[in-house]
Amino acid sequence: MTSAFHVGANVDGFFREIVESAAEQESVESTDLGLAYVTSLLASYVRLSSEDRALLGESLTLALHRAVGASGAERFERLRSVGDAVLYASGFFAEHLSARGVSLPYVRGLGARAYGLAAGTLTGARDLFQELADRFDNYARLLGAVSDTVAATSAASTPAGTLRLYERWMRTGSPAAADALIERGLLPVASKGTLH
């Protein structure tokens, strides 16, 4: 179960498989184009540019404000970048953001707004960005499932790695974490009101 370490040059293929599986498992309403975009987004964040890294470290509200104030192609690119950053962070790292007191509905609202405004700047093919805006929560949930799968796949097969995996399953109830625990010979059992 070390496929996360053998991604190699085929990052798109690695994420495509996980995204498609997670979309089916989570019953995420999406188009093929939407799933392809999310796959590409994940692959691009593996090779994070300095601009994207800076965007993840700044206030997303201010970044959205600056994007709205831009014009032309720069406006679209900035809005798309804000939408991408919010989708990635609020999906892949939702648990971390919540633990830091960040309101996920608020942050996801920023991302949906950024994508909606980006769609409005386009004269032709705006459907993709409108879909991302309209189904932002679904796509964030999809990225959360992808995050669970990647964490379960990459958890070291050591006692400490297994413990981290079990703790993640207890916090999230992740089916991917449960499957990984079962592969390690542990049977996670959910009891009424709590997970054990």
Summary of the structure (lengths in Angstrom):
residues: 196
radius of gyration: 17.7
end to end distance: 23.3
largest distance: 56.5
contacts: 594
relative contact order: 0.12
helix: 76%
strand: 2%
